[in-house]
Every structure is written in C-alpha cells, then in structure tokens.
Amino acid sequence: MSIVVATDERDWYRMVEEAVASLPAQLRGAMSNVEIVVEDEPPNGEPLLGLYQGIPLTERRSSYAGVLPDKITIYRGPLTRLYGSDPARLHEQVRHVVLHEVAHHFGISDERLVELDRY
C-alpha cells in the first residue's frame, strides 16, 4: 500500500477503498446495501469525522426490503484540518474512521468499540 496524498476527491475515495479492502474478505462480503461517500463537511457544524446512517445488519428483519442503502459518510474537511499536514497520519485516520463506521453497519455500538479498545 502506498500513502496517498489527498489532493482531490479521487484520492479520498482511493483511501476509503483501501480501508474497506483491508477488511477480511468474509466481512467485506457480509456488508450489504451500504454506500460509502466522501463529503466536505458534517451537517450543521457537528464535530464529526464520519457518520453511519441506516439500519445495522443486526437489526434487519425479514421485512427489510426495498429500502435505500445505508450510508457511511467520511468528512474530508475535519480530517484534513486535523491530520492533513501528515499524509501517513491522514491515511491512518481515514482508515480508522471508515472501519469505525463499518463497525456501526455491523451493529457494533460506540460503547462496545470502547470496550474493545477500538474507538
């Protein structure tokens, strides 16, 4: 893996794709009906680096059908302001945020991530 210097939207999507690709194949294959997007800023100035919106896999029932995809949003602005001066650290943090939000897709709460020392 090479360190991407995030200069445009393609670079950001490349970092996100690398983060997802770092998951074990079994987990990647279990992801279902979820879209990952990169946006500039979180809504209403919220202090977020990423956000998961949707119905976690653990809460989906047999009636789950015909719904819009879950959405994982990675916020470029805050990540750049915090880590943009160090491309390796930025890459590491983007990976961390992507994996954190993917954990929510699998139904893992922030509290559980803290317990697992993965927050």
MODELLER restraints for C-alpha pairs under 7 A, 6 or more apart:
rsr = mdl.restraints
at = mdl.atoms
rsr.add(forms.Gaussian(group=physical.xy_distance, feature=features.Distance(at['CA:3:A'], at['CA:87:A']), mean=6.85, stdev=0.5))
rsr.add(forms.Gaussian(group=physical.xy_distance, feature=features.Distance(at['CA:3:A'], at['CA:88:A']), mean=6.10, stdev=0.5))
rsr.add(forms.Gaussian(group=physical.xy_distance, feature=features.Distance(at['CA:3:A'], at['CA:91:A']), mean=6.80, stdev=0.5))
rsr.add(forms.Gaussian(group=physical.xy_distance, feature=features.Distance(at['CA:4:A'], at['CA:11:A']), mean=6.52, stdev=0.5))
rsr.add(forms.Gaussian(group=physical.xy_distance, feature=features.Distance(at['CA:4:A'], at['CA:87:A']), mean=6.96, stdev=0.5))
rsr.add(forms.Gaussian(group=physical.xy_distance, feature=features.Distance(at['CA:5:A'], at['CA:87:A']), mean=5.60, stdev=0.5))
rsr.add(forms.Gaussian(group=physical.xy_distance, feature=features.Distance(at['CA:6:A'], at['CA:12:A']), mean=5.91, stdev=0.5))
rsr.add(forms.Gaussian(group=physical.xy_distance, feature=features.Distance(at['CA:15:A'], at['CA:91:A']), mean=6.59, stdev=0.5))
rsr.add(forms.Gaussian(group=physical.xy_distance, feature=features.Distance(at['CA:15:A'], at['CA:94:A']), mean=6.97, stdev=0.5))
rsr.add(forms.Gaussian(group=physical.xy_distance, feature=features.Distance(at['CA:16:A'], at['CA:94:A']), mean=6.95, stdev=0.5))
rsr.add(forms.Gaussian(group=physical.xy_distance, feature=features.Distance(at['CA:16:A'], at['CA:95:A']), mean=6.76, stdev=0.5))
rsr.add(forms.Gaussian(group=physical.xy_distance, feature=features.Distance(at['CA:16:A'], at['CA:98:A']), mean=6.68, stdev=0.5))
rsr.add(forms.Gaussian(group=physical.xy_distance, feature=features.Distance(at['CA:19:A'], at['CA:95:A']), mean=4.78, stdev=0.5))
rsr.add(forms.Gaussian(group=physical.xy_distance, feature=features.Distance(at['CA:19:A'], at['CA:98:A']), mean=6.52, stdev=0.5))
rsr.add(forms.Gaussian(group=physical.xy_distance, feature=features.Distance(at['CA:19:A'], at['CA:99:A']), mean=6.99, stdev=0.5))
rsr.add(forms.Gaussian(group=physical.xy_distance, feature=features.Distance(at['CA:33:A'], at['CA:69:A']), mean=4.73, stdev=0.5))
rsr.add(forms.Gaussian(group=physical.xy_distance, feature=features.Distance(at['CA:33:A'], at['CA:70:A']), mean=6.14, stdev=0.5))
rsr.add(forms.Gaussian(group=physical.xy_distance, feature=features.Distance(at['CA:34:A'], at['CA:69:A']), mean=4.86, stdev=0.5))
rsr.add(forms.Gaussian(group=physical.xy_distance, feature=features.Distance(at['CA:34:A'], at['CA:70:A']), mean=4.41, stdev=0.5))
rsr.add(forms.Gaussian(group=physical.xy_distance, feature=features.Distance(at['CA:34:A'], at['CA:71:A']), mean=5.64, stdev=0.5))
rsr.add(forms.Gaussian(group=physical.xy_distance, feature=features.Distance(at['CA:35:A'], at['CA:69:A']), mean=6.18, stdev=0.5))
rsr.add(forms.Gaussian(group=physical.xy_distance, feature=features.Distance(at['CA:35:A'], at['CA:70:A']), mean=6.10, stdev=0.5))
rsr.add(forms.Gaussian(group=physical.xy_distance, feature=features.Distance(at['CA:35:A'], at['CA:71:A']), mean=4.94, stdev=0.5))
rsr.add(forms.Gaussian(group=physical.xy_distance, feature=features.Distance(at['CA:35:A'], at['CA:72:A']), mean=6.14, stdev=0.5))
rsr.add(forms.Gaussian(group=physical.xy_distance, feature=features.Distance(at['CA:36:A'], at['CA:71:A']), mean=5.88, stdev=0.5))
rsr.add(forms.Gaussian(group=physical.xy_distance, feature=features.Distance(at['CA:36:A'], at['CA:72:A']), mean=4.64, stdev=0.5))
rsr.add(forms.Gaussian(group=physical.xy_distance, feature=features.Distance(at['CA:36:A'], at['CA:73:A']), mean=5.87, stdev=0.5))
rsr.add(forms.Gaussian(group=physical.xy_distance, feature=features.Distance(at['CA:37:A'], at['CA:72:A']), mean=6.24, stdev=0.5))
rsr.add(forms.Gaussian(group=physical.xy_distance, feature=features.Distance(at['CA:37:A'], at['CA:73:A']), mean=4.94, stdev=0.5))
rsr.add(forms.Gaussian(group=physical.xy_distance, feature=features.Distance(at['CA:37:A'], at['CA:74:A']), mean=6.29, stdev=0.5))
rsr.add(forms.Gaussian(group=physical.xy_distance, feature=features.Distance(at['CA:38:A'], at['CA:73:A']), mean=5.62, stdev=0.5))
rsr.add(forms.Gaussian(group=physical.xy_distance, feature=features.Distance(at['CA:38:A'], at['CA:74:A']), mean=4.79, stdev=0.5))
rsr.add(forms.Gaussian(group=physical.xy_distance, feature=features.Distance(at['CA:38:A'], at['CA:75:A']), mean=5.96, stdev=0.5))
rsr.add(forms.Gaussian(group=physical.xy_distance, feature=features.Distance(at['CA:38:A'], at['CA:76:A']), mean=6.63, stdev=0.5))
rsr.add(forms.Gaussian(group=physical.xy_distance, feature=features.Distance(at['CA:39:A'], at['CA:73:A']), mean=6.67, stdev=0.5))
rsr.add(forms.Gaussian(group=physical.xy_distance, feature=features.Distance(at['CA:39:A'], at['CA:74:A']), mean=6.22, stdev=0.5))
rsr.add(forms.Gaussian(group=physical.xy_distance, feature=features.Distance(at['CA:39:A'], at['CA:75:A']), mean=5.10, stdev=0.5))
rsr.add(forms.Gaussian(group=physical.xy_distance, feature=features.Distance(at['CA:39:A'], at['CA:76:A']), mean=6.06, stdev=0.5))
rsr.add(forms.Gaussian(group=physical.xy_distance, feature=features.Distance(at['CA:40:A'], at['CA:75:A']), mean=5.39, stdev=0.5))
rsr.add(forms.Gaussian(group=physical.xy_distance, feature=features.Distance(at['CA:40:A'], at['CA:76:A']), mean=4.91, stdev=0.5))
rsr.add(forms.Gaussian(group=physical.xy_distance, feature=features.Distance(at['CA:40:A'], at['CA:77:A']), mean=5.15, stdev=0.5))
rsr.add(forms.Gaussian(group=physical.xy_distance, feature=features.Distance(at['CA:41:A'], at['CA:75:A']), mean=5.36, stdev=0.5))
rsr.add(forms.Gaussian(group=physical.xy_distance, feature=features.Distance(at['CA:41:A'], at['CA:76:A']), mean=6.59, stdev=0.5))
rsr.add(forms.Gaussian(group=physical.xy_distance, feature=features.Distance(at['CA:41:A'], at['CA:77:A']), mean=5.45, stdev=0.5))
rsr.add(forms.Gaussian(group=physical.xy_distance, feature=features.Distance(at['CA:41:A'], at['CA:78:A']), mean=6.99, stdev=0.5))
rsr.add(forms.Gaussian(group=physical.xy_distance, feature=features.Distance(at['CA:42:A'], at['CA:48:A']), mean=6.12, stdev=0.5))
rsr.add(forms.Gaussian(group=physical.xy_distance, feature=features.Distance(at['CA:42:A'], at['CA:75:A']), mean=6.13, stdev=0.5))
rsr.add(forms.Gaussian(group=physical.xy_distance, feature=features.Distance(at['CA:49:A'], at['CA:74:A']), mean=6.20, stdev=0.5))
rsr.add(forms.Gaussian(group=physical.xy_distance, feature=features.Distance(at['CA:49:A'], at['CA:75:A']), mean=5.22, stdev=0.5))
rsr.add(forms.Gaussian(group=physical.xy_distance, feature=features.Distance(at['CA:49:A'], at['CA:78:A']), mean=6.12, stdev=0.5))
rsr.add(forms.Gaussian(group=physical.xy_distance, feature=features.Distance(at['CA:49:A'], at['CA:79:A']), mean=6.23, stdev=0.5))
rsr.add(forms.Gaussian(group=physical.xy_distance, feature=features.Distance(at['CA:49:A'], at['CA:97:A']), mean=6.82, stdev=0.5))
rsr.add(forms.Gaussian(group=physical.xy_distance, feature=features.Distance(at['CA:50:A'], at['CA:73:A']), mean=5.38, stdev=0.5))
rsr.add(forms.Gaussian(group=physical.xy_distance, feature=features.Distance(at['CA:50:A'], at['CA:74:A']), mean=4.42, stdev=0.5))
rsr.add(forms.Gaussian(group=physical.xy_distance, feature=features.Distance(at['CA:50:A'], at['CA:75:A']), mean=5.65, stdev=0.5))
rsr.add(forms.Gaussian(group=physical.xy_distance, feature=features.Distance(at['CA:50:A'], at['CA:97:A']), mean=6.12, stdev=0.5))
rsr.add(forms.Gaussian(group=physical.xy_distance, feature=features.Distance(at['CA:50:A'], at['CA:101:A']), mean=6.82, stdev=0.5))
rsr.add(forms.Gaussian(group=physical.xy_distance, feature=features.Distance(at['CA:51:A'], at['CA:72:A']), mean=5.65, stdev=0.5))
rsr.add(forms.Gaussian(group=physical.xy_distance, feature=features.Distance(at['CA:51:A'], at['CA:73:A']), mean=5.17, stdev=0.5))
rsr.add(forms.Gaussian(group=physical.xy_distance, feature=features.Distance(at['CA:51:A'], at['CA:74:A']), mean=6.75, stdev=0.5))
rsr.add(forms.Gaussian(group=physical.xy_distance, feature=features.Distance(at['CA:51:A'], at['CA:101:A']), mean=6.39, stdev=0.5))
rsr.add(forms.Gaussian(group=physical.xy_distance, feature=features.Distance(at['CA:52:A'], at['CA:71:A']), mean=5.86, stdev=0.5))
rsr.add(forms.Gaussian(group=physical.xy_distance, feature=features.Distance(at['CA:52:A'], at['CA:72:A']), mean=4.55, stdev=0.5))
rsr.add(forms.Gaussian(group=physical.xy_distance, feature=features.Distance(at['CA:52:A'], at['CA:73:A']), mean=6.55, stdev=0.5))
rsr.add(forms.Gaussian(group=physical.xy_distance, feature=features.Distance(at['CA:52:A'], at['CA:101:A']), mean=5.52, stdev=0.5))
rsr.add(forms.Gaussian(group=physical.xy_distance, feature=features.Distance(at['CA:52:A'], at['CA:104:A']), mean=6.59, stdev=0.5))
rsr.add(forms.Gaussian(group=physical.xy_distance, feature=features.Distance(at['CA:53:A'], at['CA:70:A']), mean=5.74, stdev=0.5))
rsr.add(forms.Gaussian(group=physical.xy_distance, feature=features.Distance(at['CA:53:A'], at['CA:71:A']), mean=5.17, stdev=0.5))
rsr.add(forms.Gaussian(group=physical.xy_distance, feature=features.Distance(at['CA:53:A'], at['CA:72:A']), mean=6.40, stdev=0.5))
rsr.add(forms.Gaussian(group=physical.xy_distance, feature=features.Distance(at['CA:54:A'], at['CA:70:A']), mean=4.31, stdev=0.5))
rsr.add(forms.Gaussian(group=physical.xy_distance, feature=features.Distance(at['CA:54:A'], at['CA:71:A']), mean=6.33, stdev=0.5))
rsr.add(forms.Gaussian(group=physical.xy_distance, feature=features.Distance(at['CA:55:A'], at['CA:70:A']), mean=6.63, stdev=0.5))
rsr.add(forms.Gaussian(group=physical.xy_distance, feature=features.Distance(at['CA:56:A'], at['CA:104:A']), mean=6.60, stdev=0.5))
rsr.add(forms.Gaussian(group=physical.xy_distance, feature=features.Distance(at['CA:56:A'], at['CA:105:A']), mean=4.64, stdev=0.5))
rsr.add(forms.Gaussian(group=physical.xy_distance, feature=features.Distance(at['CA:56:A'], at['CA:106:A']), mean=5.57, stdev=0.5))
rsr.add(forms.Gaussian(group=physical.xy_distance, feature=features.Distance(at['CA:56:A'], at['CA:107:A']), mean=4.92, stdev=0.5))
rsr.add(forms.Gaussian(group=physical.xy_distance, feature=features.Distance(at['CA:57:A'], at['CA:105:A']), mean=6.18, stdev=0.5))
rsr.add(forms.Gaussian(group=physical.xy_distance, feature=features.Distance(at['CA:57:A'], at['CA:106:A']), mean=5.29, stdev=0.5))
rsr.add(forms.Gaussian(group=physical.xy_distance, feature=features.Distance(at['CA:57:A'], at['CA:107:A']), mean=6.17, stdev=0.5))
rsr.add(forms.Gaussian(group=physical.xy_distance, feature=features.Distance(at['CA:58:A'], at['CA:106:A']), mean=6.41, stdev=0.5))
rsr.add(forms.Gaussian(group=physical.xy_distance, feature=features.Distance(at['CA:58:A'], at['CA:107:A']), mean=5.43, stdev=0.5))
rsr.add(forms.Gaussian(group=physical.xy_distance, feature=features.Distance(at['CA:72:A'], at['CA:101:A']), mean=6.42, stdev=0.5))
rsr.add(forms.Gaussian(group=physical.xy_distance, feature=features.Distance(at['CA:79:A'], at['CA:90:A']), mean=6.98, stdev=0.5))
rsr.add(forms.Gaussian(group=physical.xy_distance, feature=features.Distance(at['CA:83:A'], at['CA:89:A']), mean=6.09, stdev=0.5))
rsr.add(forms.Gaussian(group=physical.xy_distance, feature=features.Distance(at['CA:83:A'], at['CA:90:A']), mean=4.85, stdev=0.5))
rsr.add(forms.Gaussian(group=physical.xy_distance, feature=features.Distance(at['CA:84:A'], at['CA:90:A']), mean=5.75, stdev=0.5))
rsr.add(forms.Gaussian(group=physical.xy_distance, feature=features.Distance(at['CA:110:A'], at['CA:119:A']), mean=6.75, stdev=0.5))
rsr.add(forms.Gaussian(group=physical.xy_distance, feature=features.Distance(at['CA:113:A'], at['CA:119:A']), mean=4.97, stdev=0.5))
